[in-house]
Amino acid sequence: MIGIAGMAGIFFLAKLKENSDSNKIRAAQAKEMEAEIERLKGEGEKVQQQLTPQQRELLVASHKLVANKSFGWSRLFADLESVMPGSVSASRISVENVYKDGDRVKAELDFAVLSRDYAAVMSMIDSMNNSGNFQAELRGQDLQKTERITYTEYTLRLIYTQAYGYAVSPAGDVAQNSAGGAQ
């Protein structure tokens, strides 16, 4: 019995040493990776400093294009639809900017709605701000009159943040995503 306990103790000590050695190797690899990241960041900063103003503008435009490609427009429209009451209808959407904020893609929008009911529009703005997807701010209102109808166009500034968990898939995956409920 003591022999079995002794062998088990030796086995566990060997495993402990093996794990300790493995941890040391992984820690050294992590330090190497961190040093490589810092080196690459430094090189990136050097390259940034060497760019002409036109090249910097082109780089910014390229990043915006990538952000646009990774943005889920159908998700934006679905999220808008979910917070708009029946007595309010969209009249205009203009995209001012699409950008990445950390790992989230955001869009700044100029958004206009039509309604006869001011309270419904204010309720919609509250719903937007409480949804976690929108930051809505009323910018203006313009009374519209026709021979039969009087309504108001409300202009809002929206910042839309795409929700986590909604990945944009290539067009070929649309049928698969519909069947699987991915978006």
HELIX and SHEET records of a PDB file:
HELIX    1   1 ILE A    2  GLN A   50  1                                  49    
HELIX    2   2 PRO A   53  LYS A   69  1                                  17    
HELIX    3   3 TRP A   73  VAL A   83  1                                  11    
HELIX    4   4 TYR A  118  SER A  131  1                                  14    
HELIX    5   5 ALA A  171  ASP A  173  5                                   3    
HELIX    6   6 VAL A  174  GLY A  180  1                                   7    
SHEET    1   A 4 VAL A  88  ASP A 101  0                                        
SHEET    2   A 4 ARG A 104  SER A 115 -1                                        
SHEET    3   A 4 THR A 150  THR A 161 -1                                        
SHEET    4   A 4 PHE A 134  LYS A 145 -1                                        
END                                                                             
